Amino acid sequence: MGSVLISVDELRVLECPVILDVRWQLGDPDGRKHYRDGHIPGAVFVDLDAELAAAPTPAQGRHPLPSIADFQESVRRWGIHPDSTVVCYDDIGCQAAARAWWLLQWAGVTDVRLLDGGLGAWRAAGLGLDAGDGDAPDPSAIVLTPQQLPTISINEAATFDGVLLDARAGERYRGEQEPMDPRAGHIPGAVSAPTGENLAANGYFRSPADLRERFTAIGVTVDAPVAAYCGSGVTAAHEIAALAVAGFDAALFPGSWSQWSNDPGRPAAAGPDPR
């Protein structure tokens, strides 16, 4: 995996990037409205629910991976070519934008970055925003080649021989609350690693050294497999991005807790321990 992050200053001097606005958040269905209210000039709005996922099902979870045919159609519409540099952002520390970052690389797009600090960093630099829908880019004819990044299935998650990270908030991992899925708790053996702790207080990613220390402290090493899951496979991509910044490779469990908790035959652990 190549460079993960790009700064505002680097984006400003980049020639002809494809910029994707992935404004999405649980409980906030108005991402397109936020985009229309103000976005980085030239950015294309990406609908996470419609374009970065297939329709939800109990058997596959709330955000299954899209079919490659559907995703290719979206990628072509966004104007991404094989040699494009793609920059993804949102306004929640790239916790939604990371889904696009991961999915594009999984599908064979090689140069994809996250805007460190997201839209807040752009605003903090005193740079202007465009309003409205923006101009549609010229479509491309790119051909995607999926499965370029590793994933694990629900059965592989159940028997994972490595470090399985749960990227949800601690209270959901511990089973104290579950606002979205049928059952509370976590996959037995998974380690709590909330995605929010990948970020500094200002919304930027923590330094590579800080992130490496964080993940090493919870058992991640270069010698053992690592995988990540969350509620529905969205913020787990942010965990994978943070792991990459720290120098670790990791697989994604796309179905995540939304798939696991819908299967009554799968056990659910509770409390602060991985058991």
C-alpha positions in Angstrom: 0.0 0.0 0.0 1.5 3.4 -1.0 1.2 6.7 0.7 -2.0 7.0 2.7 -2.3 10.7 3.5 -2.1 14.0 1.6 -2.0 17.4 3.2 -3.9 20.5 2.1 -0.7 22.1 0.8 0.1 19.0 -1.2 -3.4 18.9 -2.7 -3.3 22.5 -3.7 -0.3 22.0 -6.0 -1.4 18.6 -7.3 -2.1 18.5 -11.1 -5.6 17.3 -12.1 -6.5 15.2 -9.0 -9.9 13.5 -8.8 -11.4 14.8 -5.5 -14.2 12.8 -3.9 -16.4 14.3 -1.2 -17.7 11.4 0.9 -19.9 13.2 3.4 -21.6 10.5 5.4 -22.3 9.9 9.1 -24.6 7.5 11.1 -27.8 9.3 11.7 -27.2 12.1 9.2 -28.7 11.3 5.8 -28.0 14.8 4.3 -24.5 14.3 2.9 -25.5 15.6 -0.5 -27.0 18.7 1.0 -23.8 19.3 3.0 -21.9 18.9 -0.3 -24.1 21.4 -2.0 -23.7 23.9 0.8 -20.0 23.9 0.4 -17.3 21.6 -1.0 -13.7 21.7 -2.1 -13.6 23.1 -5.6 -13.8 20.4 -8.2 -14.9 17.7 -5.8 -17.4 15.1 -6.9 -20.0 13.9 -4.3 -20.0 10.2 -3.5 -23.0 8.6 -1.9 -21.6 6.1 0.5 -24.9 4.1 0.9 -25.6 4.0 -2.9 -22.2 3.9 -4.5 -19.8 2.4 -2.0 -22.0 -0.4 -0.8 -24.6 -2.9 -2.1 -28.1 -3.0 -0.6 -28.1 -4.1 3.0 -29.3 -7.6 3.9 -29.2 -9.5 7.2 -27.1 -12.2 5.7 -24.4 -9.7 4.4 -24.7 -6.7 6.7 -25.5 -3.1 6.4 -22.8 -2.1 3.9 -21.8 -5.1 1.8 -19.2 -4.5 -0.9 -20.8 -3.3 -4.1 -20.7 -5.5 -7.2 -17.7 -4.8 -9.3 -19.9 -3.9 -12.2 -21.9 -1.3 -10.2 -18.7 0.1 -8.6 -17.0 0.3 -12.0 -19.9 2.3 -13.3 -19.6 4.8 -10.4 -15.8 5.1 -10.7 -16.1 5.8 -14.4 -18.7 8.5 -13.7 -16.4 10.1 -11.2 -13.8 10.5 -13.9 -11.1 8.3 -12.5 -8.6 7.0 -15.0 -5.9 4.3 -14.4 -3.2 7.1 -13.8 -5.4 9.4 -11.7 -4.4 10.6 -8.3 -7.6 10.3 -6.2 -8.1 12.3 -3.0 -11.0 11.4 -0.6 -12.3 13.6 2.2 -15.2 14.1 4.6 -15.8 16.2 7.6 -15.4 13.6 10.3 -11.6 12.9 10.2 -11.9 10.7 7.1 -13.8 8.0 9.0 -16.3 7.8 6.1 -13.8 8.8 3.3 -11.7 5.8 4.2 -14.3 3.5 2.8 -13.8 5.1 -0.7 -10.0 5.0 -0.1 -10.0 1.3 0.7 -12.6 0.3 -1.9 -10.8 2.0 -4.8 -7.6 0.3 -3.9 -9.3 -3.1 -3.5 -10.7 -2.5 -7.0 -7.2 -1.8 -8.5 -6.9 2.0 -8.4 -3.4 2.5 -7.3 -2.9 6.1 -6.3 -5.6 7.0 -3.6 -5.0 9.3 -0.7 -7.0 10.6 2.3 -7.0 14.4 2.9 -5.5 14.6 6.4 -7.8 16.7 8.5 -10.5 16.5 5.9 -12.7 19.4 5.1 -11.8 21.1 8.4 -8.1 21.3 7.3 -9.2 22.9 4.1 -11.2 25.5 6.0 -8.4 26.1 8.5 -6.1 26.9 5.6 -8.5 29.8 4.7 -9.4 28.2 1.4 -12.7 28.7 -0.3 -15.5 26.3 -1.0 -17.8 25.9 -4.0 -21.6 25.5 -3.6 -24.1 23.6 -5.7 -23.7 20.4 -7.6 -20.6 21.3 -9.5 -19.7 20.2 -13.0 -19.9 16.5 -13.8 -16.5 15.2 -14.8 -15.9 13.6 -18.2 -16.5 9.9 -17.7 -13.6 7.4 -18.0 -13.4 3.9 -19.4 -11.4 2.4 -16.6 -11.6 -1.3 -16.1 -11.4 -2.4 -12.4 -9.6 -5.5 -11.1 -11.1 -6.4 -7.7 -9.6 -8.2 -4.7 -6.3 -6.2 -4.7 -6.6 -5.8 -0.9 -7.2 -8.6 1.5 -10.6 -9.4 3.1 -11.8 -12.0 5.5 -15.2 -13.8 5.5 -17.5 -14.3 8.5 -16.1 -17.8 8.9 -12.5 -16.6 8.7 -13.3 -14.0 11.4 -14.6 -16.7 13.7 -11.3 -18.6 13.5 -8.9 -15.8 12.8 -5.4 -16.7 13.7 -4.0 -13.3 14.4 -5.1 -10.0 15.8 -8.7 -9.1 15.1 -9.4 -5.4 15.8 -12.9 -4.1 16.7 -12.9 -0.4 15.5 -16.3 0.5 17.1 -16.6 2.8 20.2 -15.7 1.1 23.4 -19.3 1.0 24.7 -20.4 -1.0 21.7 -17.5 -3.4 22.0 -18.3 -4.0 25.7 -21.9 -4.6 24.9 -23.2 -1.7 26.9 -25.2 -0.3 24.0 -26.0 -1.2 20.4 -27.8 1.4 18.5 -27.8 -0.2 15.0 -27.5 -4.0 15.1 -29.6 -6.9 16.5 -27.2 -7.9 19.3 -24.7 -6.1 21.5 -21.1 -7.2 22.2 -18.2 -8.2 20.1 -16.7 -11.2 18.3 -15.0 -13.5 20.8 -11.2 -12.9 20.7 -11.4 -9.5 19.1 -9.5 -6.6 20.6 -11.0 -3.2 21.2 -9.4 -0.4 19.1 -11.8 2.5 18.6 -11.3 4.3 15.3 -11.6 7.7 17.0 -8.3 7.0 18.8 -6.5 7.1 15.4 -7.0 10.8 15.3 -5.5 13.7 17.3 -7.8 16.2 19.0 -7.6 18.5 15.9 -9.0 15.8 13.6 -5.7 14.9 11.9 -4.2 11.4 12.0 -1.8 10.9 14.8 1.8 10.5 13.8 3.2 7.2 12.4 5.2 6.8 15.6 2.1 7.4 17.9 0.0 5.0 15.8 2.6 2.4 15.8 2.9 2.6 19.6 -0.9 2.4 19.9 -1.3 -0.7 17.8 1.8 -2.4 19.2 0.4 -1.9 22.7 -2.7 -3.9 21.8 -0.8 -6.8 20.2 -0.3 -5.9 16.6 3.0 -7.0 15.1 4.4 -7.4 11.6 4.8 -11.1 12.2 1.1 -11.9 12.8 -2.0 -11.4 10.5 -4.2 -8.4 11.4 -7.8 -7.8 10.4 -10.3 -5.2 11.3 -14.1 -4.9 11.6 -16.6 -2.3 12.9 -20.4 -2.0 12.7 -20.8 -2.4 8.9 -17.3 -2.2 7.3 -17.1 1.6 7.0 -14.9 2.8 9.8 -12.9 -0.4 9.8 -11.4 1.0 6.6 -10.2 3.9 8.7 -8.5 1.5 11.1 -6.8 -0.1 8.1 -5.6 3.3 6.9 -4.2 4.1 10.4 -2.5 0.7 10.5 -0.9 1.5 7.1 0.3 4.8 8.4 1.9 2.9 11.3 3.5 0.4 8.9 1.1 -2.5 9.3 -0.9 -4.4 6.7 -4.4 -5.5 7.6 -7.4 -7.2 6.1 -11.0 -6.0 6.2 -14.0 -8.0 7.4 -16.6 -6.3 5.2 -19.7 -7.8 6.9 -18.5 -6.7 10.3 -20.7 -6.8 13.4 -23.9 -6.1 11.3 -23.4 -9.5 9.6 -22.1 -11.3 12.6 -24.9 -10.2 15.0 -27.6 -11.2 12.5 -26.6 -14.8 12.7 -28.0 -16.3 15.9 -25.5 -19.1 15.7 -22.6 -16.8 16.2 -21.5 -16.1 19.8 -21.3 -12.6 21.2 -18.9 -11.7 23.9 -19.3 -8.7 26.3 -17.1 -6.7 28.6 -13.7 -5.1 28.2 -11.8 -8.3 27.5 -11.2 -10.1 24.1 -12.7 -13.4 25.3 
